[in-house]
């Protein structure tokens, strides 16, 4: 079985029986590691418990942007907790800007507070020497790039990215990574992104439990879907499947600095 890593999943948001099924089937799926990202403090706590239970789970702690801003007290509690548990996280995330929340709002919606919050997380990531995992699509992506460049962030992972060609060129130039979901199998926009983005700056993800269409319609999102993603990327890049499997795996392992010591640290 060819090895894969799910570089972005919300493992804590699955139903308990679904989560157990996924973890039971990881080995047969060839999936050696998962990056489970967090929504808020409660989510961080849940992900840390999962990481202590399963050596394959690596945690990222943060505050998902597609929700109301935290109160000052909530944010202080989160930052203090992250400071205490920084050795148990491989990245700060998921963080970013609320493109979909803003798009669905009717009228007045200010991004200012969200931009300020994102900058605070970026500064914390720099302080703790951690990569950032970003939710930044379409119009928001250039704002996020501005902040990353302002603070000299070298290790940035844009998950399920969508955006214009100028922003894509900017991200490539900065050496930042993207990860693509199983919709690369059937979604032209993602296929075009995979075609132009350098293979050595790509990872693969599920973003589960988010569900997909096409050949995945009606199915629980599972890391085993990544194999179809890899096959599609190989076809798009006109490369051998074995080569693509190896590059995508090493991209993720190197970016997140996986090692036996990292696994042991997650369990302490």
Secondary structure, DSSP 4 states (H G I P E B T S, - for coil): ---EEEEEE-GGGS-HHHHHHHHHHHHHHTEEEEEE--SSHHHHHHHHHHHHH-TTEEEEE---SSSPPPPHHHHHHHHHHHHHTGGGEEEEEEEE--HHHHHHS-S----HHHHHHHHHHHHHHHHHT-EEEEE--THHHHHHHHHHHHTT---EEEET----HHHHHHHHHTT-EEEE-GGGGT-HHHHHHHHHS-GGGEEE---TTS---GGGTTS---GGGHHHHHHHHHHHHT--HHHHHHHHHHHHHHHTT--HHHHHHHT-
